[in-house]
Amino acid sequence: MLQSEVCDMKRVFLLLTAIAWAFAPVAWADTITLKNKAVIHGKVLQRTDDAYTIEVAPGVLVKIVKSLIAKELKPIPQDADYLQEIANLPDTPEANEEIAQKCRTRSQKGLTRAHYERVVELDPSNRSAWAELDYVFDQRTKTFIREDTLNQRRGLVKHKEGWITAHSAALVDSTKLAKEEEAKVSRDVENAIKNFNQPGPRGIEAQNYLLNLSDPRAIRKLRDLVLKTGGDGQPYFDMLLKMPNQTATGVFIEFARSPLTSPAIVDASLDALLRTELSRDFAIAAFIRDLNGRGAKGPVIDRAATNLQYMAALVPHEGIHPSFALAVPALMSKLITTELVQPPSQPGGTTFGADGGVSQSAGTPRPVAVNFNRDRVLGALTDITGQNFGFNIAAWRTWYASVSANTNLNLRQFD
């Protein structure tokens, strides 16, 4: 059974196609496309304000109301090919499907769809033709329905990424918007840097923009420029320094923690973090997290300890400064670390057993656990506490327990 949408289509095209098959084609001159997507080939004999009179076959005239016409095209080679192909075309599903495929290769969309519609009209079970018309078979109703209708029933929305859920569409759109905004901020920063030293209003506007940055995206752009520049990261590092309040604190901590940052930028970042108590405490907390991180490796531990030692040396204190109190047990736990080390590969060998059996020994030995004394951790502990018990962890524990008797120290954390 033909679906209601196809049955309700305008019959003008099918009528004219039948006429064209019944008569030898005239010298076609014009192509008229109707608003319902139907296409009429013929020769326009008369145009008035209200209608067109078209000869569609020898002696056969059709009058089309002008308001039904979408556009008029002059003949093109593809039209001539089409007319030649349908001259003796039998009205069968197979013939219409074949001509539809040819029309599609010539980008004749209206004709392609019209012939596929004729296919399903003649053979309602032709799934490939229905698919070309954007119809799918609905298992629930056992009928072919439009794909967009079925997807809407499933709660999907049409998006440039395809049929997806409304939530997914919102995520795609928000991601695209975020990228566009990030690109705009990046351009704004680059333009401000370019005009920073320009005289007049343009330079003043650029300076005010860069000195009052609070947008994290703009700060990330300056961060990238600092890392790209290398060395001391100038002039972009100074721009970060001049930002108000704690705006660039996160970037300075990132510089200090990254193995890719040059020593000059690391030291300058630590100096910047020491400018206020708040930024200093944020940084200390970040370095302690690095020490306590699950599976923290030697380079991360050493870098965190070096940063803590650098900051402690610049903070006047007697005994343990309150801001560094939590760093002490974290450092003590990393005085000696155990890591798996891969021994050098040895050539494989062959072993002959007493029973005459032969076995092959692997050339790659298993990793072995090796203890490492962390000198940088010891240096940080010494500067923060004013004590030095070397790598004697028991002595450190005893001392720390004595000075922390009232802090409910959990000594089991070092076991």
N, C-alpha and C positions, 0 to 999 in steps of 0.2 A: 504493500500500500504506500502510495506517495505521501510524503510528509506534508503537513498543512502549509508550511511556509513556501514550499516549492509549488504546491497546487495553486496558491493564491498569487503567484507571480503574474505579471502582465502577459497576455497571450500574443501581443503584437509580433514579437520576434518569431515565435513558432509558426504563426500564420504566414508571415512573409517568407520564412525559410521553406515552408511547404510549397509556396507558390514558386519560389526560385528553383526547387527541385522539379516542379511540373513543367516548367518552360525553359527553353534555352536562354542563357543569360544575355542581357542587353549589354551594350557598351557602358559598363558602370562608370560613373563619373564622380559620385559623392558617397560619403559615409555619414549617416546620421546616428548619433548615440542618444538614446532616450534616458530620462532620469531614472527609470527602473533598470538601467544597465543593458536593455535590449539594443541591438545594433541593426540598422537598416541600410542595405546597400542598394543604390539605384541612381537615377539621374533626377536632380531637382529641376522640375519644369517651371515651377512658379513659387515665388515667395511673397507672402502678404504679411500684414501686421498680425494676423490671427493664425495662419496655418501655412504649411508647406505642402505642395503637390509633388509627389515623387513617382516616377515610373520605375517599378521594381522588376518588371518583366515586360516583354514586348506586348504592348496594348493593355497592360495592367497598371492602373494608377491607384495610388494610395494617398489619402489626405491626412496629414498629421497635425494635430493642434500644436501650435507653437509653444505653449506652456509646458508640453510634455518633453520638449527637446532639451537635452543637456548641452550638446555641442555638435558642430558640423565640421567634418574633415574632408579635405580633398583626397583623392585616391593616392595610395602609395603602393610600391611593389608588393608588399606583404598582402595587401587586399587582393591584388590580382592573383597571387598564388592561391589564396583562400578560395576565391570564386572559381578558379579552375578546378580545385580539389573537390568542391561540393557539387560540381555540375552534374555528375552522375552518381552521387553518394547515396547508397541505400540507407533507409531509415531504420538501422539496427543498432543495438547497444555497442557492438564491436566497432562498427563504422564510425559512430559518434565519438567513441573513446579514442580511436585512432586520430581523427581530425582534431580532437581536443588537445592531444599531445603535440601535434604539429603546431597548433595555434599558440601553445605555451612556449615552444621554442622560438616563435616569432614575437613573443611578448604581447600577444593579442589577448589581454586578460578577459575582456568582456566576452569575446567569442569562446575562449577556453571554458569559462564558467557556464555559458549557455549550452555548450555541447555536453558538458558533464551533467547538467541539469536534465538534458534530454536522455542521457544514459540511465539515470536513476528513475526517470519517468517510465522508460521502457523495461528496466530491470531493477526493481526496488531492492534486490538483495546484493547489488554490486558494491561491496564494501570499499574498494579502492576509489570508485567514483564519489561515494559519499565522503570519503576522507579528503578528496580534492576540494570538496565544497565546505570543508571544515565541520563535518558532521561526524559523530561517533556513535557507536552502538551502546545503548544504555541497557545493561543487564536487568535492571529493575523493571523497566517498562517494556523491554524487548522491542524497542523501536530505535530508529536513528534520530538523534537530536543534535542541535548545534553544540559544538564543543564548548563555547563560552557559556552557554546555558548550564551544561553539566558541571563545568568547573565552578560556576557561581553557586550551584547547589552544594558543592563540596566545600564552600567557604573560601574559595580562591579568588584572587583578583588578577586582572590582566596588567602585566608590568612589562617594561622593556626587557626584563630578564626572563620573561615567560609567565606562565600561570603559577603564582606563588601565594602563600598566605599573606594576609594583610600585615602581620607582624614582620615577616621577612621583607616585604616591600618597604616597610618603614625603616628597617635596618639598612637596606640597600640605599635608600634615599638619604638617610642621615649620614651614612658613611661617605657617600658622594659629596654631600654638602660640607662635611667636615674637611674633606680633601680640598674642596674649592676654597673654603675659608682659610685653610692652612696655606694654600698657595698665594692667596691675596695678602695675608699677613707677611709672608716671606718677601713678596714684592715690595710691600710697604717698608719693611726693614731695609731692604737693599737700596731703595730710593732715598730713605732718610740718611743712610750712611754715605751715599753718593753726594748728597747735598749738605752734609754736616758742616763743611768748612766754606760753604758758599756765602758770599756777603748778602746782606739784605734780608727781606722777609722769608725767602726760601730757606736760608741757612738757619734762621731763628726757629722756624717751624720744625725743621729736622732735628735740631738740638732739643727742643721741648718734647718732641715725640720720643726720642731715645732716652732722655733723662727721666721720663715718667712712664716707662714701660711697666705694665702689670699683666699683660696677656701672656700666659704660659707658652703659647705658640711662637710669639715673638722672641721670648727668652730662649726657647729651643733653637731658634734660628741663629741667635748670637752664639749659643753654645757650639753649634756645628761650625760656625765661622772660626771660633777660637781653636777648635781641634784641627780644622783644616789648615789654619795658619801655622800651627806648631810654634816652637820656641816659647816666647812668653805670651803668645796669643794676642798681641796688641795690633790694632787699637781696640779690638772688640772686648778684651777682658776688662779694660777700664770702663767701658760702657756698662758692663755688668756690675762693676763696683759702685757706680754712681746711681744705681737704681734705688728707689726708696725702700725703707723698712727692711723686711726679710725677703723681698721679692726674689732674689737670686740665690737664696740659701740652698735650695735643692740642687741647683746647678753646681755650686761650689763643692757640695758634698760628693756629687757625682764625679767631678774632676778628681777629687782626692782619692776616691775609691777605684778609679779606672786604671788598669795597667797600660792603657794607650796614651795616657796624659803625660806630657813632658814633666820632668822634675820641677822646672821653673813654675809651671802653672799649678802643680800640686802645692808647692810652698806658698804661692800667692793665694791660693784658695784657702789654705789653712789659716793664713793671716787674716783673710776676709772673714772667716767664720769666727775668729776670736774678737771681732769688733763689738759684738753684743753677747750678753750671757745666753740669750735665747738661741741664737744661731750656734753658739759654742755647744750648748747642751744637746741640740738636735744632732750635731755632728758626732759628739761622743756616743750618743745612743746608736747611731748608725754604725760606728766602728765596732761597738760591742756586739751588735747583731752579726757583724761579719765574723767575729771571733766565735760566737756561739752557734753559727750557722751549721745546719746538719751537713756533715760531710765536707766541712771547710778544708780546703787544701792549703799546703804550705805557703804559696805565694799570697793568697788572700789573707792568711793569718799574719804573715810578716808585714804586709802593707798596712793592715789595721793597727798593728802594734807600733809601726813607725809613725803613723799619723797621731796616735795617742801620745807617744813620747814627744813629738814635735810640739804638740799643743801644751802638754804638761810643763815643758821647759819654759814656756812663755807666760804661764799663769802663776803668779806669786802665791806661795802657800807654805804653811807649817804643818807637817804631818800630811795626811791624805786630804786633798781638796775635796769638798763634798761632791762636786760635779764628776770627779773621777772615781768615787767610791765603788760604784758597780763595775768599773773596769778592772779592779784588782782581782776579784775571784775569776773573772773571765780570762784574764791573762795567766793567772796561776794554773788554770786548767789546760793551757796550751804551751806551758814551758817545755814539755816533751811531748811530741806527737808521734804517732805510729802510722806509717804509710806502707803500702805494698809496693815493692820495687821488683822490676823484672831483671833477673840476672842475665848476663851476656849469654847468647846462644852458644851451645857446644855442638861439635860435630856428632852426628848420630853414630851409633855403634851396633855391632851384631854380637849377641851372646849365645854360646852353644851350651845347652844344658847337658847334665850327666846322662840323661835318658836319650840324648841324641836330638832333642828339640832345639829349635832356633827361635830367638826373639830379637826384635828390633827395638832399640832404645831411642826415644824421641830426642831430637836435637834442641828443642825449646823447653827449658826448665820452667817449673811453676814459679809464680811470683812469691817473694818472701817478705815477711813483715820486718820493717827496719825502724828503729827509734831515732828520732832527730831532736837534738837540742836546739831550741829556737833562740838564737842570740838576740834577735830584735825584740822578742817578747821579754827576755830578761832585762834588756836595756830599758824598755818601757816600765816594767815593774820597779826597777831601781829608781828611775827618775820620779815616778809617781809616789812611791812610798818612802824613799830615802833609805831603804834597806837593801841588802844584797846577800842572799843566801845561795847564790849560784843556782844550780839546777837541782838543789836538794828540796824536793817538793814537800817532804815531811816537815822540814824546818820552816818553810813558808806557811804551811798550814798551822803549825803551832804558833808562830808569831801572829798570824792573822786572827786566830781564835782568841788570842790574848787581848788584842786591841779592839776586837769586835764582840766582846762578851755580851754586850747589851743590844746587839743587833739581830739576835736569833739566827745566827749563821748556821746554815745547814751544811755540815762538813761532808755529808754523804754525796754532795754534788761532785766531789772530786774523786770519788771511787771509780 
